Amino acid sequence: MLGCLLRLVGLVSTFFGGLVFIVAAVRKDTVWIRVSPHDQPLWLNLLILAGCGLWGAGLLVGGRSLRRHGRRHHVRVVRTMEEARREPYVLYLRPFTEDTTGRAMPHAFSRWQGVGGALVNGSSLTLEEGVCRIFRGFGRPLAVGEPDEALPLAGCRRLYLPLHDWQPTVTSLITDARLVLLVAGTSAGTLWELTEVMRLRRPESVLVMLYAERGSDLYDVWEAYEDFRAAAEEVLTERADELRQVHGPDWQPPRFPPLPDFEDPDRLKWTLLLRAVIRFGPDWTPEMVHLDPTAVTAWTHEGRVRKLTRTQLGPLLARLHEDLNGTPGGRTRPAGLPANPR
């Protein structure tokens, strides 16, 4: 009930905030024009205009936050492993530190910047919710919840694990998932999850995603990814003998490719929070899909996002559908074991 109320109040606030902000922005070019000597002083017009703009912007941003918070009350919590297995699921693994990025929303004024004044962006979908929408065709997204969070974040269903002895449950989740999404990171838990998915999964059923923090410098993303590349190579080399028991004696730890530069850096004005997706070939060779907004052109900001998604993510999703079509999961079958060891 509280979640519905918050979403309703947020929707009304977003609508009126966007409307007031648009009116104030449209009036900014005419405030300098005095039609008659009896018009209000210029300073008063400017003060009213600034007040309306700030009021509208505050209502817009506050309304979007209320809607996002309201959806957190509606996130389903999975109590048991049996409940999680009742339907195919996409397992979303990430460092808990990346939840700050995962709950971020599109910039409230991206549409204003893109089309010069048609509408402001009232969307309150978070990055995690956007990822869920992209991959929900493969199963219902499921994530492990941070133990001390008061409410689950908007997006995936949550399964909460004990603070100690959590690894066996995550191993079971990895084994039974239809698709595994792993957000790149250098924490010990994330690197352990990376080796587990390479030990238990078919390479076609694993994706590694690279996030960028909002407002961060572009080079911060490169540095964070280089740290992940080095850490991943080290931990996979340490467990290479164990992984060769699954993939064969000739298996070599994969080396993640470098993050490429943008096609036209001079045109770069914004980037997506989801910067790149890495998929794997049959021998675990990584292949990077770099989401590059400078490689597409469109009249509006939203048009470029749609075209980028269609041209750069679309082929990846099509290949995933081909690889996973007709399969209940993407588990690795070690040599000598039957197709369904259970």
Secondary structure, DSSP 8 states (H G I E B T S, - for coil): -HHHHHHHHHHHHHHHHHHHHHHHHHHTTTTT--SSTTS--HHHHHHHHHHHHHHHHHHHHHHHHHHHHHHHTT--EE-SHHHHTTS-EEEEE--GGGHHHHT----TTHHHHHHSSS--------HHHHHHHHHGGGSEEEEE--TT-SS--SSSEEE---SSS-HHHHHHHHHH-SEEEEE---SHHHHHHHHHHHHHB-GGGEEEEEE--TT--HHHHHHHHHHHHHHHHHHHHHTHHHHHHHH-TT------------S-GGG-----SEEEEEEE-TT--EEEEE--GGG---SSHHHHHHHHIIIIIHHHHHHHHHHHTT-S--B---TTS-S---
